[in-house]
Amino acid sequence: MARPYEKIPEPADPASPVSRGVPKGNVCVVGISIESGSAEAMRGTLVDALRRHGLVQGEAVDGALRAVPRHLFVPGVPLARAYGHEAVVTYRDESGAALSSLSEPGLVAAMLEQLDVRPGHRVLEVGTGTGYNAALLSRLTGPQGHVTSVDILPGAVAVARRGLARAGYAHVETVVADGRLGHPDGAPYDRIIVTGGAWDLPAAWAEQLAPGGVLVVPLRLRGVTRSVAFTRRDGVWTGHGALSCGFVPLRGDDEVAEHQVVLGDPPVLRIRADEDRALDEAVLQRALDRSETLVWTGVRPPGGENHLDFGLAALPECCRVMPDLDAVRSGAFTAALYPWGSMGAATGDTFAYLARRGIGDTAEIGVSARGPASADLVARLADLVRAWDRTRHHVLRIDAHPRGAAPSDATWTVPKRRTTVAVHLDPPDPTPLPSRSALVPPARAPR
Ligand SMILES: C[S@@+](CC[C@H](N)C(=O)[O-])C[C@H]1O[C@@H](n2cnc3c(N)ncnc32)[C@H](O)[C@@H]1O
């Protein structure tokens, strides 16, 4: 069932005092200082930073990011936020969960590099959102190409059309539709890009992608997401590169969404997992009455692009665990690996998560658990952390096969409805992967 949603009123005109009222001096945006000034100057500063971090690599994406006025797609949002390194949420449902957003620029750039759009291409975007990425795509295809962008949220498409017109990209075709069905009228497409978390790869994307085409999609696997560039041959999707990211999940009647279990009153800890995982909130509450089991693994946390979350996702009980920051500050919970939470596991009336402690100028990963099965869960998670450490420089490769037909040499496989996803860990590639970690912390919760 599609959930009802609440539209956040479209803010005032871009020329409004809110937009013009940029604070004077430097505005600190997640580790990077952006000089206040004209939108164009801020855009330049932003793209320079993305280049330095390897997220923008070629002239085409560089030129598009410098040309398209990102702030016109979120009118009323202060320039420092529009040109900051974080996503800007534009729609929430009645529970406050994000339904649509202007994605963080580093991720937008890196996914466009994965997509490799050429002048003249026909491109389908699933997830119009604000229309910003559709404008970038149009810039990349040039006048000989064509961009169709679909979104399931009629209000988002209406707002995106206005943004596209303001920015001079009214010719981009926008359609209200469930993008998991693609848009057959415009097929075949040289490129398909999905800007929401997909749980599976629908048949329509295979049918509508031209031979030799590329599909870029944030694929959700047991609570972790990677943006993968896929090519397709003989019924198999072959993945080229996997970029860690968080996205609002795609919606639809048969979509596997995420659900959240909230423990404590007031809430002290949240557990998030795919809806197909049975988590009983009432039973899990009992874990809060138990004392903590805590072990330190001797393993140093990852830096930059890494596959630690995938190491844990091999565990069927895996989920994302987020202790409340105030509860951590009060000493009730050990700090999670990341301030917003970390990967962990939950089973019956026991949960566990990766913890972190500083040691001098370095840090160590631990496992914290509560509940009767703590000893077992802690031991298994600690083993997975140590196993990850032995392959910390290996590179993830993700392929998708027809359901039931995955290769036997995969590190692990995940059955979906239409495909079986095969995850491989390959020996290190000498080329360093771009990393958003200095701009925004990696593997954050979907937004
Ligand atoms: C992160 S936003 C997209 C950001 C956008 N590309 C931009 O540049 O602003 C994800 C979008 O996917 C849309 N979405 C979710 N499920 C969808 C579906 N089944 N089909 C099409 N769009 C969907 C949401 O409504 C939301 O607008």
The ligand as a MOL file (V3000), in Angstrom:
LIG
                    3D

  0  0  0     0  0            999 V3000
M  V30 BEGIN CTAB
M  V30 COUNTS 27 29 0 0 0
M  V30 BEGIN ATOM
M  V30 1 C 16.2990 10.7160 -3.5860 0
M  V30 2 S 14.8620 11.1930 -4.4360 0 CHG=1
M  V30 3 C 15.4500 11.5140 -6.0670 0
M  V30 4 C 16.3470 12.7100 -6.1930 0
M  V30 5 C 16.3190 13.3130 -7.5740 0
M  V30 6 N 16.9580 12.4970 -8.5720 0
M  V30 7 C 16.8430 14.7260 -7.6070 0
M  V30 8 O 17.7090 15.0480 -8.4080 0
M  V30 9 O 16.3460 15.5510 -6.8270 0 CHG=-1
M  V30 10 C 14.0270 9.6430 -4.7140 0
M  V30 11 C 12.7490 9.7890 -5.4910 0
M  V30 12 O 12.2930 8.4920 -5.8860 0
M  V30 13 C 10.8920 8.5410 -5.9390 0
M  V30 14 N 10.3340 7.1830 -5.9680 0
M  V30 15 C 10.1390 6.3220 -4.9370 0
M  V30 16 N 9.5930 5.1900 -5.3950 0
M  V30 17 C 9.4520 5.3230 -6.7350 0
M  V30 18 C 8.9500 4.4910 -7.7730 0
M  V30 19 N 8.5050 3.2610 -7.5220 0
M  V30 20 N 8.9580 4.9860 -9.0300 0
M  V30 21 C 9.4150 6.2280 -9.3240 0
M  V30 22 N 9.9000 7.0610 -8.3830 0
M  V30 23 C 9.9190 6.6150 -7.1110 0
M  V30 24 C 10.5260 9.3290 -4.6870 0
M  V30 25 O 9.2030 9.8420 -4.7800 0
M  V30 26 C 11.6130 10.3950 -4.6850 0
M  V30 27 O 11.1550 11.5780 -5.3060 0
M  V30 END ATOM
M  V30 BEGIN BOND
M  V30 1 1 1 2
M  V30 2 1 2 3
M  V30 3 1 2 10
M  V30 4 1 3 4
M  V30 5 1 4 5
M  V30 6 1 5 6
M  V30 7 1 5 7
M  V30 8 2 7 8
M  V30 9 1 7 9
M  V30 10 1 10 11
M  V30 11 1 11 12
M  V30 12 1 11 26
M  V30 13 1 12 13
M  V30 14 1 13 14
M  V30 15 1 13 24
M  V30 16 1 14 15
M  V30 17 1 14 23
M  V30 18 2 15 16
M  V30 19 1 16 17
M  V30 20 1 17 18
M  V30 21 2 17 23
M  V30 22 1 18 19
M  V30 23 2 18 20
M  V30 24 1 20 21
M  V30 25 2 21 22
M  V30 26 1 22 23
M  V30 27 1 24 25
M  V30 28 1 24 26
M  V30 29 1 26 27
M  V30 END BOND
M  V30 END CTAB
M  END
